[in-house]
Amino acid sequence: MSSSRRQNRSILAEGFRGRKLIWKLAKNDFKKRYAGSYLGVVWGMVQPLVTVALYFVVFGLIFPSQRSSGSDIPFVLFLTSGLVPWFFFNEGVMTGTNGLIEYDYLVKKVVFNISIIPMIRAVAATFTHLFFIFVVIIMGCVYGHYPSFYTIQVIYYSLCIFVLVLAISYATGAICVFFRDLKEIVTIGLQILMWGTPIMWDLSSLGNETVKKVLMINPLVYIVNGYRESIYGRTWFFQHGWYTLYFWAVAALLMLAGTAVFKKLRVHFSDVL
């Protein structure tokens, strides 16, 4: 375990030392996804907006009984505040999983620090995320939920999801170099995970306490609920006590495991790629 902790500190230290390079490459990564298109980075905003609109029409208008009952929060605000962190998580994990393969030309360079590649992908995912945080805050204002001191928590919960994405990406990105099918498995896993996370439904509306406790094992529950409390709630993250400690314990274990896998496999990356 002490060895894993040293590996973890080593990779994070490498990331801190290369923070300027990470920022530069993350901006380039984000721009090049839409290079050659007329609208450019606008496409990065359009797709999630269309997704929000479709979910709202289906679950807010066509099947309104499927949304949380007994709440005075407009469904479109409830839905969007749950989708915003999910978009970040989904994009971050997907691009992080394929990061080493797409940056194979850097992996093969002896002098390049490849441990920052998952960080580049995670930072690149935050650009679209910042736009949607702005959108959901504006949406909250439209429905009378104006920014307050609680809104500052969005920064904290963004950090939570960033750490989670980074921890998972270190493991999936490293394994995907040797097992390319992992990308498809991750895609299916994310689809399942989305429906197991209270994004389009309210966890508090479940009557079965056992089922509720099982679902709360998912660390994304902590984050999604946290975003909602930041936008229209009145609860601080530290008021969750043990659940906050649980989330960070899970995040730390995932980071230790992810960086350990990455460290173990990195010496073989250039041979395979």
HUCOR-V914160 format. One record per residue. N is the residue number from 1. RES is the residue in one small letter. D_FIRST is the distance of its C-alpha to the first C-alpha in Angstrom with 2 decimals. Layout:
BEGIN
n: [N N]
res: [RES RES]
d_first: [D_FIRST D_FIRST]
END
This chain:
BEGIN
n: [1 2 3 4 5 6 7 8 9 10 11 12 13 14 15 16 17 18 19 20 21 22 23 24 25 26 27 28 29 30 31 32 33 34 35 36 37 38 39 40 41 42 43 44 45 46 47 48 49 50 51 52 53 54 55 56 57 58 59 60 61 62 63 64 65 66 67 68 69 70 71 72 73 74 75 76 77 78 79 80 81 82 83 84 85 86 87 88 89 90 91 92 93 94 95 96 97 98 99 100 101 102 103 104 105 106 107 108 109 110 111 112 113 114 115 116 117 118 119 120 121 122 123 124 125 126 127 128 129 130 131 132 133 134 135 136 137 138 139 140 141 142 143 144 145 146 147 148 149 150 151 152 153 154 155 156 157 158 159 160 161 162 163 164 165 166 167 168 169 170 171 172 173 174 175 176 177 178 179 180 181 182 183 184 185 186 187 188 189 190 191 192 193 194 195 196 197 198 199 200 201 202 203 204 205 206 207 208 209 210 211 212 213 214 215 216 217 218 219 220 221 222 223 224 225 226 227 228 229 230 231 232 233 234 235 236 237 238 239 240 241 242 243 244 245 246 247 248 249 250 251 252 253 254 255 256 257 258 259 260 261 262 263 264 265 266 267 268 269 270 271 272 273]
res: [m s s s r r q n r s i l a e g f r g r k l i w k l a k n d f k k r y a g s y l g v v w g m v q p l v t v a l y f v v f g l i f p s q r s s g s d i p f v l f l t s g l v p w f f f n e g v m t g t n g l i e y d y l v k k v v f n i s i i p m i r a v a a t f t h l f f i f v v i i m g c v y g h y p s f y t i q v i y y s l c i f v l v l a i s y a t g a i c v f f r d l k e i v t i g l q i l m w g t p i m w d l s s l g n e t v k k v l m i n p l v y i v n g y r e s i y g r t w f f q h g w y t l y f w a v a a l l m l a g t a v f k k l r v h f s d v l]
d_first: [0.00 3.84 5.35 5.04 6.29 8.72 9.84 10.50 12.41 14.14 15.51 16.61 18.21 19.96 21.25 22.60 24.34 25.88 26.87 30.58 30.26 28.20 30.99 33.70 32.30 31.53 35.19 36.39 34.24 35.79 39.30 39.28 38.57 42.10 43.78 47.30 47.88 50.58 48.57 45.40 42.45 44.63 43.66 40.08 41.56 44.21 42.14 40.04 43.27 45.03 42.22 42.53 46.30 46.17 43.86 46.11 49.23 47.85 46.10 48.07 51.56 51.93 49.68 49.48 48.84 45.35 44.20 43.05 45.95 47.00 45.59 47.76 45.39 47.00 45.26 45.07 43.14 40.87 40.25 39.77 37.35 35.15 35.65 34.82 31.04 31.13 32.89 30.19 27.39 29.41 30.44 27.08 25.27 28.25 28.73 25.05 24.85 27.82 27.01 26.02 29.01 31.44 30.25 30.39 32.81 30.23 27.44 29.84 30.43 28.64 28.85 27.56 24.06 23.29 20.12 22.62 24.45 22.55 23.20 26.83 27.25 25.74 28.02 30.98 30.60 31.05 34.61 36.04 33.98 35.65 39.01 38.40 37.24 40.61 42.38 41.00 41.81 45.34 45.59 44.66 47.46 49.90 49.25 49.45 45.78 45.76 42.74 41.75 39.07 36.92 37.13 34.94 32.01 32.28 30.42 27.51 27.42 27.78 24.64 22.89 24.10 23.43 19.70 19.76 21.83 19.72 16.45 18.48 20.41 17.63 16.94 20.62 22.02 20.10 20.92 24.48 25.24 25.19 26.27 28.90 29.74 26.56 28.53 31.11 28.61 27.02 30.59 31.43 28.22 29.06 32.57 31.42 28.93 31.76 33.89 31.10 30.76 33.61 35.17 38.65 38.61 37.93 35.18 37.24 40.13 38.40 39.99 37.46 34.75 32.55 32.67 32.01 28.83 27.60 28.43 26.66 23.29 23.92 22.49 25.58 27.75 26.44 27.25 30.62 31.85 30.76 32.89 35.81 35.52 35.52 38.64 40.77 38.90 38.84 35.32 32.63 29.02 28.02 30.56 28.34 26.06 23.58 23.88 22.86 19.73 19.08 19.58 17.18 14.44 15.20 15.52 12.17 10.48 12.99 12.40 8.70 10.01 13.17 12.23 10.00 13.21 15.40 14.02 14.30 17.78 19.30 20.79 22.94 24.18 27.32 28.29 28.37 29.88]
END
